[in-house]
Amino acid sequence: MSVTIELPADLEATLRERLVRVPQNVTAFVLEAVREKLSRSKTLDEICAPFAQSVATSGVSDDELDRLFEGAREDVWQARQSQRS
């Protein structure tokens, strides 16, 4: 795949400065940056997996979890209401 992008002047200047310090051509640098960004991107399922695993192993039912979240939401709402007064 071939892609052409327009970089803002400040970003281009920063890129050129970086490539002077770290000898690398623009194509290699951009490919490395894209690979790094893609490897760090996570799906919502991946982000939530540790929490989902904790809930699953805790034995908490869906109803209990709903009550926990509703209670927390209500606490936050009450706190915000008292700040407005």
Biopython code that builds the backbone (N, CA, C, O; Angstrom):
import numpy as np
from Bio.PDB.StructureBuilder import StructureBuilder

atoms = [
    (1, "MET", "N", (0.847, -1.169, 0.000)),
    (1, "MET", "CA", (0.000, 0.000, 0.000)),
    (1, "MET", "C", (0.893, 1.232, 0.000)),
    (1, "MET", "O", (1.917, 1.280, 0.681)),
    (2, "SER", "N", (0.496, 2.193, -0.754)),
    (2, "SER", "CA", (1.229, 3.444, -0.820)),
    (2, "SER", "C", (0.317, 4.556, -0.322)),
    (2, "SER", "O", (-0.841, 4.643, -0.730)),
    (3, "VAL", "N", (0.839, 5.409, 0.564)),
    (3, "VAL", "CA", (0.048, 6.484, 1.152)),
    (3, "VAL", "C", (0.846, 7.778, 1.080)),
    (3, "VAL", "O", (2.051, 7.786, 1.332)),
    (4, "THR", "N", (0.182, 8.855, 0.742)),
    (4, "THR", "CA", (0.804, 10.175, 0.752)),
    (4, "THR", "C", (0.104, 11.006, 1.817)),
    (4, "THR", "O", (-1.124, 11.072, 1.854)),
    (5, "ILE", "N", (0.888, 11.639, 2.683)),
    (5, "ILE", "CA", (0.298, 12.474, 3.731)),
    (5, "ILE", "C", (0.940, 13.850, 3.708)),
    (5, "ILE", "O", (2.096, 14.006, 3.314)),
    (6, "GLU", "N", (0.178, 14.842, 4.133)),
    (6, "GLU", "CA", (0.682, 16.199, 4.285)),
    (6, "GLU", "C", (0.926, 16.426, 5.772)),
    (6, "GLU", "O", (0.005, 16.323, 6.582)),
    (7, "LEU", "N", (2.164, 16.732, 6.124)),
    (7, "LEU", "CA", (2.487, 16.997, 7.521)),
    (7, "LEU", "C", (2.443, 18.497, 7.775)),
    (7, "LEU", "O", (2.907, 19.276, 6.941)),
    (8, "PRO", "N", (1.898, 18.912, 8.903)),
    (8, "PRO", "CA", (1.984, 20.325, 9.267)),
    (8, "PRO", "C", (3.460, 20.710, 9.392)),
    (8, "PRO", "O", (4.298, 19.868, 9.713)),
    (9, "ALA", "N", (3.771, 21.969, 9.140)),
    (9, "ALA", "CA", (5.160, 22.430, 9.121)),
    (9, "ALA", "C", (5.895, 22.107, 10.421)),
    (9, "ALA", "O", (7.051, 21.684, 10.389)),
    (10, "ASP", "N", (5.240, 22.302, 11.554)),
    (10, "ASP", "CA", (5.913, 22.046, 12.831)),
    (10, "ASP", "C", (6.239, 20.567, 13.010)),
    (10, "ASP", "O", (7.297, 20.219, 13.534)),
    (11, "LEU", "N", (5.332, 19.702, 12.577)),
    (11, "LEU", "CA", (5.579, 18.263, 12.680)),
    (11, "LEU", "C", (6.683, 17.832, 11.723)),
    (11, "LEU", "O", (7.508, 16.983, 12.060)),
    (12, "GLU", "N", (6.696, 18.411, 10.544)),
    (12, "GLU", "CA", (7.760, 18.102, 9.582)),
    (12, "GLU", "C", (9.115, 18.522, 10.138)),
    (12, "GLU", "O", (10.093, 17.786, 10.010)),
    (13, "ALA", "N", (9.179, 19.701, 10.752)),
    (13, "ALA", "CA", (10.440, 20.179, 11.328)),
    (13, "ALA", "C", (10.909, 19.244, 12.441)),
    (13, "ALA", "O", (12.090, 18.908, 12.529)),
    (14, "THR", "N", (9.975, 18.832, 13.281)),
    (14, "THR", "CA", (10.321, 17.906, 14.365)),
    (14, "THR", "C", (10.819, 16.583, 13.806)),
    (14, "THR", "O", (11.784, 16.013, 14.315)),
    (15, "LEU", "N", (10.162, 16.093, 12.760)),
    (15, "LEU", "CA", (10.580, 14.845, 12.124)),
    (15, "LEU", "C", (11.977, 14.972, 11.547)),
    (15, "LEU", "O", (12.809, 14.084, 11.730)),
    (16, "ARG", "N", (12.240, 16.061, 10.856)),
    (16, "ARG", "CA", (13.571, 16.256, 10.261)),
    (16, "ARG", "C", (14.654, 16.326, 11.342)),
    (16, "ARG", "O", (15.733, 15.755, 11.182)),
    (17, "GLU", "N", (14.363, 17.028, 12.440)),
    (17, "GLU", "CA", (15.324, 17.105, 13.549)),
    (17, "GLU", "C", (15.600, 15.716, 14.115)),
    (17, "GLU", "O", (16.746, 15.374, 14.406)),
    (18, "ARG", "N", (14.559, 14.930, 14.267)),
    (18, "ARG", "CA", (14.702, 13.575, 14.807)),
    (18, "ARG", "C", (15.544, 12.700, 13.887)),
    (18, "ARG", "O", (16.380, 11.925, 14.352)),
    (19, "LEU", "N", (15.321, 12.825, 12.581)),
    (19, "LEU", "CA", (16.044, 11.991, 11.625)),
    (19, "LEU", "C", (17.511, 12.376, 11.520)),
    (19, "LEU", "O", (18.331, 11.571, 11.079)),
    (20, "VAL", "N", (17.853, 13.603, 11.921)),
    (20, "VAL", "CA", (19.263, 14.000, 11.970)),
    (20, "VAL", "C", (19.940, 13.288, 13.138)),
    (20, "VAL", "O", (21.064, 12.802, 13.013)),
    (21, "ARG", "N", (19.246, 13.230, 14.272)),
    (21, "ARG", "CA", (19.810, 12.587, 15.471)),
    (21, "ARG", "C", (19.845, 11.070, 15.349)),
    (21, "ARG", "O", (20.796, 10.428, 15.796)),
    (22, "VAL", "N", (18.822, 10.505, 14.753)),
    (22, "VAL", "CA", (18.725, 9.054, 14.590)),
    (22, "VAL", "C", (18.704, 8.779, 13.094)),
    (22, "VAL", "O", (17.652, 8.871, 12.461)),
    (23, "PRO", "N", (19.855, 8.443, 12.526)),
    (23, "PRO", "CA", (19.912, 8.261, 11.074)),
    (23, "PRO", "C", (18.938, 7.180, 10.595)),
    (23, "PRO", "O", (19.138, 5.988, 10.829)),
    (24, "GLN", "N", (17.902, 7.624, 9.933)),
    (24, "GLN", "CA", (16.866, 6.729, 9.440)),
    (24, "GLN", "C", (16.113, 7.504, 8.361)),
    (24, "GLN", "O", (15.933, 8.716, 8.481)),
    (25, "ASN", "N", (15.676, 6.817, 7.314)),
    (25, "ASN", "CA", (14.918, 7.550, 6.306)),
    (25, "ASN", "C", (13.467, 7.703, 6.750)),
    (25, "ASN", "O", (13.001, 6.996, 7.643)),
    (26, "VAL", "N", (12.771, 8.623, 6.121)),
    (26, "VAL", "CA", (11.398, 8.942, 6.510)),
    (26, "VAL", "C", (10.498, 7.715, 6.419)),
    (26, "VAL", "O", (9.701, 7.464, 7.323)),
    (27, "THR", "N", (10.615, 6.959, 5.351)),
    (27, "THR", "CA", (9.763, 5.781, 5.167)),
    (27, "THR", "C", (9.943, 4.787, 6.306)),
    (27, "THR", "O", (8.963, 4.297, 6.865)),
    (28, "ALA", "N", (11.184, 4.491, 6.649)),
    (28, "ALA", "CA", (11.452, 3.538, 7.729)),
    (28, "ALA", "C", (10.908, 4.057, 9.056)),
    (28, "ALA", "O", (10.338, 3.299, 9.841)),
    (29, "PHE", "N", (11.086, 5.349, 9.299)),
    (29, "PHE", "CA", (10.613, 5.943, 10.545)),
    (29, "PHE", "C", (9.090, 5.852, 10.652)),
    (29, "PHE", "O", (8.554, 5.457, 11.687)),
    (30, "VAL", "N", (8.402, 6.221, 9.572)),
    (30, "VAL", "CA", (6.938, 6.197, 9.585)),
    (30, "VAL", "C", (6.421, 4.767, 9.717)),
    (30, "VAL", "O", (5.469, 4.523, 10.459)),
    (31, "LEU", "N", (7.030, 3.827, 9.013)),
    (31, "LEU", "CA", (6.615, 2.426, 9.141)),
    (31, "LEU", "C", (6.781, 1.933, 10.579)),
    (31, "LEU", "O", (5.908, 1.251, 11.115)),
    (32, "GLU", "N", (7.896, 2.282, 11.189)),
    (32, "GLU", "CA", (8.130, 1.883, 12.579)),
    (32, "GLU", "C", (7.082, 2.509, 13.500)),
    (32, "GLU", "O", (6.570, 1.846, 14.402)),
    (33, "ALA", "N", (6.766, 3.776, 13.274)),
    (33, "ALA", "CA", (5.769, 4.461, 14.103)),
    (33, "ALA", "C", (4.392, 3.823, 13.953)),
    (33, "ALA", "O", (3.682, 3.637, 14.942)),
    (34, "VAL", "N", (4.016, 3.490, 12.733)),
    (34, "VAL", "CA", (2.713, 2.859, 12.494)),
    (34, "VAL", "C", (2.671, 1.480, 13.141)),
    (34, "VAL", "O", (1.682, 1.124, 13.782)),
    (35, "ARG", "N", (3.738, 0.706, 12.976)),
    (35, "ARG", "CA", (3.779, -0.630, 13.602)),
    (35, "ARG", "C", (3.642, -0.522, 15.117)),
    (35, "ARG", "O", (2.892, -1.275, 15.737)),
    (36, "GLU", "N", (4.372, 0.421, 15.706)),
    (36, "GLU", "CA", (4.322, 0.604, 17.158)),
    (36, "GLU", "C", (2.915, 0.988, 17.603)),
    (36, "GLU", "O", (2.400, 0.443, 18.578)),
    (37, "LYS", "N", (2.303, 1.910, 16.902)),
    (37, "LYS", "CA", (0.950, 2.346, 17.259)),
    (37, "LYS", "C", (-0.042, 1.194, 17.138)),
    (37, "LYS", "O", (-0.885, 1.006, 18.015)),
    (38, "LEU", "N", (0.052, 0.429, 16.068)),
    (38, "LEU", "CA", (-0.867, -0.692, 15.881)),
    (38, "LEU", "C", (-0.667, -1.780, 16.931)),
    (38, "LEU", "O", (-1.631, -2.419, 17.354)),
    (39, "SER", "N", (0.557, -1.989, 17.346)),
    (39, "SER", "CA", (0.812, -3.034, 18.341)),
    (39, "SER", "C", (0.294, -2.623, 19.718)),
    (39, "SER", "O", (0.018, -3.481, 20.556)),
    (40, "ARG", "N", (0.159, -1.315, 19.956)),
    (40, "ARG", "CA", (-0.336, -0.841, 21.239)),
    (40, "ARG", "C", (-1.843, -0.669, 21.266)),
    (40, "ARG", "O", (-2.432, -0.569, 22.343)),
    (41, "SER", "N", (-2.474, -0.633, 20.115)),
    (41, "SER", "CA", (-3.926, -0.457, 20.066)),
    (41, "SER", "C", (-4.611, -1.707, 20.606)),
    (41, "SER", "O", (-4.265, -2.829, 20.237)),
    (42, "LYS", "N", (-5.568, -1.500, 21.466)),
    (42, "LYS", "CA", (-6.285, -2.629, 22.044)),
    (42, "LYS", "C", (-7.776, -2.452, 21.807)),
    (42, "LYS", "O", (-8.283, -1.332, 21.740)),
    (43, "THR", "N", (-8.458, -3.566, 21.684)),
    (43, "THR", "CA", (-9.912, -3.524, 21.566)),
    (43, "THR", "C", (-10.506, -3.294, 22.954)),
    (43, "THR", "O", (-9.826, -3.459, 23.967)),
    (44, "LEU", "N", (-11.765, -2.914, 22.985)),
    (44, "LEU", "CA", (-12.439, -2.730, 24.268)),
    (44, "LEU", "C", (-12.442, -4.034, 25.060)),
    (44, "LEU", "O", (-12.277, -4.021, 26.280)),
    (45, "ASP", "N", (-12.628, -5.156, 24.373)),
    (45, "ASP", "CA", (-12.597, -6.456, 25.054)),
    (45, "ASP", "C", (-11.238, -6.704, 25.704)),
    (45, "ASP", "O", (-11.169, -7.216, 26.821)),
    (46, "GLU", "N", (-10.158, -6.345, 25.010)),
    (46, "GLU", "CA", (-8.815, -6.538, 25.568)),
    (46, "GLU", "C", (-8.586, -5.633, 26.777)),
    (46, "GLU", "O", (-7.969, -6.044, 27.760)),
    (47, "ILE", "N", (-9.082, -4.410, 26.698)),
    (47, "ILE", "CA", (-8.921, -3.473, 27.810)),
    (47, "ILE", "C", (-9.706, -3.945, 29.032)),
    (47, "ILE", "O", (-9.235, -3.836, 30.165)),
    (48, "CYS", "N", (-10.895, -4.466, 28.791)),
    (48, "CYS", "CA", (-11.774, -4.886, 29.891)),
    (48, "CYS", "C", (-11.493, -6.298, 30.401)),
    (48, "CYS", "O", (-12.038, -6.701, 31.428)),
    (49, "ALA", "N", (-10.656, -7.047, 29.702)),
    (49, "ALA", "CA", (-10.418, -8.449, 30.051)),
    (49, "ALA", "C", (-9.995, -8.663, 31.506)),
    (49, "ALA", "O", (-10.543, -9.553, 32.156)),
    (50, "PRO", "N", (-9.045, -7.888, 32.051)),
    (50, "PRO", "CA", (-8.670, -8.127, 33.450)),
    (50, "PRO", "C", (-9.848, -7.938, 34.408)),
    (50, "PRO", "O", (-10.016, -8.711, 35.351)),
    (51, "PHE", "N", (-10.656, -6.911, 34.164)),
    (51, "PHE", "CA", (-11.826, -6.682, 35.014)),
    (51, "PHE", "C", (-12.827, -7.826, 34.866)),
    (51, "PHE", "O", (-13.351, -8.331, 35.859)),
    (52, "ALA", "N", (-13.088, -8.229, 33.632)),
    (52, "ALA", "CA", (-14.031, -9.326, 33.382)),
    (52, "ALA", "C", (-13.556, -10.606, 34.062)),
    (52, "ALA", "O", (-14.361, -11.348, 34.625)),
    (53, "GLN", "N", (-12.256, -10.864, 34.011)),
    (53, "GLN", "CA", (-11.695, -12.058, 34.651)),
    (53, "GLN", "C", (-11.868, -11.984, 36.163)),
    (53, "GLN", "O", (-12.220, -12.978, 36.799)),
    (54, "SER", "N", (-11.621, -10.811, 36.741)),
    (54, "SER", "CA", (-11.789, -10.642, 38.186)),
    (54, "SER", "C", (-13.229, -10.872, 38.605)),
    (54, "SER", "O", (-13.496, -11.531, 39.610)),
    (55, "VAL", "N", (-14.154, -10.325, 37.832)),
    (55, "VAL", "CA", (-15.572, -10.513, 38.142)),
    (55, "VAL", "C", (-15.937, -11.987, 38.030)),
    (55, "VAL", "O", (-16.641, -12.523, 38.887)),
    (56, "ALA", "N", (-15.462, -12.638, 36.981)),
    (56, "ALA", "CA", (-15.787, -14.050, 36.770)),
    (56, "ALA", "C", (-15.273, -14.919, 37.914)),
    (56, "ALA", "O", (-15.970, -15.830, 38.360)),
    (57, "THR", "N", (-14.071, -14.647, 38.386)),
    (57, "THR", "CA", (-13.500, -15.474, 39.457)),
    (57, "THR", "C", (-14.029, -15.090, 40.836)),
    (57, "THR", "O", (-13.905, -15.870, 41.780)),
    (58, "SER", "N", (-14.616, -13.904, 40.965)),
    (58, "SER", "CA", (-15.103, -13.460, 42.272)),
    (58, "SER", "C", (-16.409, -14.128, 42.672)),
    (58, "SER", "O", (-16.750, -14.193, 43.853)),
    (59, "GLY", "N", (-17.136, -14.624, 41.678)),
    (59, "GLY", "CA", (-18.421, -15.239, 41.984)),
    (59, "GLY", "C", (-19.550, -14.231, 42.133)),
    (59, "GLY", "O", (-20.661, -14.604, 42.510)),
    (60, "VAL", "N", (-19.287, -12.962, 41.845)),
    (60, "VAL", "CA", (-20.319, -11.931, 41.930)),
    (60, "VAL", "C", (-21.314, -12.151, 40.792)),
    (60, "VAL", "O", (-20.924, -12.358, 39.643)),
    (61, "SER", "N", (-22.596, -12.105, 41.126)),
    (61, "SER", "CA", (-23.622, -12.303, 40.094)),
    (61, "SER", "C", (-23.805, -11.017, 39.285)),
    (61, "SER", "O", (-23.370, -9.942, 39.698)),
    (62, "ASP", "N", (-24.451, -11.146, 38.135)),
    (62, "ASP", "CA", (-24.739, -9.971, 37.312)),
    (62, "ASP", "C", (-25.593, -8.969, 38.075)),
    (62, "ASP", "O", (-25.376, -7.761, 37.975)),
    (63, "ASP", "N", (-26.563, -9.466, 38.837)),
    (63, "ASP", "CA", (-27.425, -8.572, 39.617)),
    (63, "ASP", "C", (-26.631, -7.820, 40.679)),
    (63, "ASP", "O", (-26.841, -6.626, 40.888)),
    (64, "GLU", "N", (-25.715, -8.524, 41.350)),
    (64, "GLU", "CA", (-24.882, -7.870, 42.362)),
    (64, "GLU", "C", (-23.989, -6.806, 41.728)),
    (64, "GLU", "O", (-23.811, -5.720, 42.280)),
    (65, "LEU", "N", (-23.439, -7.129, 40.577)),
    (65, "LEU", "CA", (-22.583, -6.180, 39.868)),
    (65, "LEU", "C", (-23.396, -4.963, 39.428)),
    (65, "LEU", "O", (-22.927, -3.830, 39.535)),
    (66, "ASP", "N", (-24.606, -5.194, 38.937)),
    (66, "ASP", "CA", (-25.486, -4.080, 38.561)),
    (66, "ASP", "C", (-25.756, -3.175, 39.756)),
    (66, "ASP", "O", (-25.697, -1.951, 39.641)),
    (67, "ARG", "N", (-26.053, -3.783, 40.912)),
    (67, "ARG", "CA", (-26.318, -2.988, 42.114)),
    (67, "ARG", "C", (-25.082, -2.199, 42.536)),
    (67, "ARG", "O", (-25.191, -1.049, 42.961)),
    (68, "LEU", "N", (-23.915, -2.815, 42.417)),
    (68, "LEU", "CA", (-22.669, -2.130, 42.763)),
    (68, "LEU", "C", (-22.477, -0.891, 41.891)),
    (68, "LEU", "O", (-22.178, 0.191, 42.397)),
    (69, "PHE", "N", (-22.651, -1.054, 40.581)),
    (69, "PHE", "CA", (-22.471, 0.079, 39.672)),
    (69, "PHE", "C", (-23.558, 1.136, 39.857)),
    (69, "PHE", "O", (-23.275, 2.333, 39.821)),
    (70, "GLU", "N", (-24.780, 0.702, 40.053)),
    (70, "GLU", "CA", (-25.862, 1.661, 40.281)),
    (70, "GLU", "C", (-25.611, 2.455, 41.564)),
    (70, "GLU", "O", (-25.849, 3.661, 41.609)),
    (71, "GLY", "N", (-25.132, 1.774, 42.600)),
    (71, "GLY", "CA", (-24.811, 2.458, 43.853)),
    (71, "GLY", "C", (-23.697, 3.471, 43.669)),
    (71, "GLY", "O", (-23.769, 4.586, 44.186)),
    (72, "ALA", "N", (-22.669, 3.082, 42.935)),
    (72, "ALA", "CA", (-21.552, 3.999, 42.683)),
    (72, "ALA", "C", (-22.016, 5.193, 41.859)),
    (72, "ALA", "O", (-21.626, 6.328, 42.131)),
    (73, "ARG", "N", (-22.850, 4.936, 40.850)),
    (73, "ARG", "CA", (-23.375, 6.019, 40.020)),
    (73, "ARG", "C", (-24.215, 6.977, 40.864)),
    (73, "ARG", "O", (-24.114, 8.196, 40.722)),
    (74, "GLU", "N", (-25.028, 6.424, 41.725)),
    (74, "GLU", "CA", (-25.866, 7.241, 42.600)),
    (74, "GLU", "C", (-25.010, 8.077, 43.550)),
    (74, "GLU", "O", (-25.306, 9.249, 43.780)),
    (75, "ASP", "N", (-23.948, 7.481, 44.105)),
    (75, "ASP", "CA", (-23.046, 8.218, 44.995)),
    (75, "ASP", "C", (-22.422, 9.409, 44.274)),
    (75, "ASP", "O", (-22.341, 10.505, 44.830)),
    (76, "VAL", "N", (-21.983, 9.195, 43.043)),
    (76, "VAL", "CA", (-21.379, 10.281, 42.259)),
    (76, "VAL", "C", (-22.417, 11.355, 41.980)),
    (76, "VAL", "O", (-22.125, 12.546, 42.097)),
    (77, "TRP", "N", (-23.624, 10.948, 41.611)),
    (77, "TRP", "CA", (-24.686, 11.906, 41.315)),
    (77, "TRP", "C", (-25.000, 12.746, 42.554)),
    (77, "TRP", "O", (-25.141, 13.966, 42.467)),
    (78, "GLN", "N", (-25.107, 12.085, 43.699)),
    (78, "GLN", "CA", (-25.389, 12.800, 44.948)),
    (78, "GLN", "C", (-24.269, 13.787, 45.277)),
    (78, "GLN", "O", (-24.533, 14.913, 45.697)),
    (79, "ALA", "N", (-23.029, 13.363, 45.086)),
    (79, "ALA", "CA", (-21.891, 14.246, 45.367)),
    (79, "ALA", "C", (-21.922, 15.471, 44.461)),
    (79, "ALA", "O", (-21.651, 16.583, 44.914)),
    (80, "ARG", "N", (-22.245, 15.280, 43.210)),
    (80, "ARG", "CA", (-22.320, 16.419, 42.277)),
    (80, "ARG", "C", (-23.476, 17.350, 42.640)),
    (80, "ARG", "O", (-23.359, 18.571, 42.532)),
    (81, "GLN", "N", (-24.584, 16.766, 43.070)),
    (81, "GLN", "CA", (-25.721, 17.595, 43.457)),
    (81, "GLN", "C", (-25.380, 18.444, 44.674)),
    (81, "GLN", "O", (-25.769, 19.610, 44.746)),
    (82, "SER", "N", (-24.661, 17.871, 45.624)),
    (82, "SER", "CA", (-24.308, 18.630, 46.828)),
    (82, "SER", "C", (-23.277, 19.716, 46.521)),
    (82, "SER", "O", (-23.238, 20.736, 47.208)),
    (83, "GLN", "N", (-22.446, 19.513, 45.501)),
    (83, "GLN", "CA", (-21.475, 20.539, 45.105)),
    (83, "GLN", "C", (-22.168, 21.730, 44.456)),
    (83, "GLN", "O", (-21.688, 22.859, 44.563)),
    (84, "ARG", "N", (-23.282, 21.493, 43.790)),
    (84, "ARG", "CA", (-24.018, 22.568, 43.115)),
    (84, "ARG", "C", (-24.752, 23.461, 44.109)),
    (84, "ARG", "O", (-25.056, 24.615, 43.807)),
    (85, "SER", "N", (-25.036, 22.923, 45.297)),
    (85, "SER", "CA", (-25.806, 23.689, 46.284)),
    (85, "SER", "C", (-24.959, 24.699, 46.994)),
    (85, "SER", "O", (-25.455, 25.425, 47.855)),
]
sb = StructureBuilder()
sb.init_structure("model")
sb.init_model(0)
sb.init_chain("A")
sb.init_seg("    ")
for serial, (resi, resn, name, xyz) in enumerate(atoms, 1):
    if name == "N":
        sb.init_residue(resn, " ", resi, " ")
    sb.init_atom(name, np.array(xyz, "f"), 0.0, 1.0, " ", f" {name:<3s}", serial, name[0])
structure = sb.get_structure()
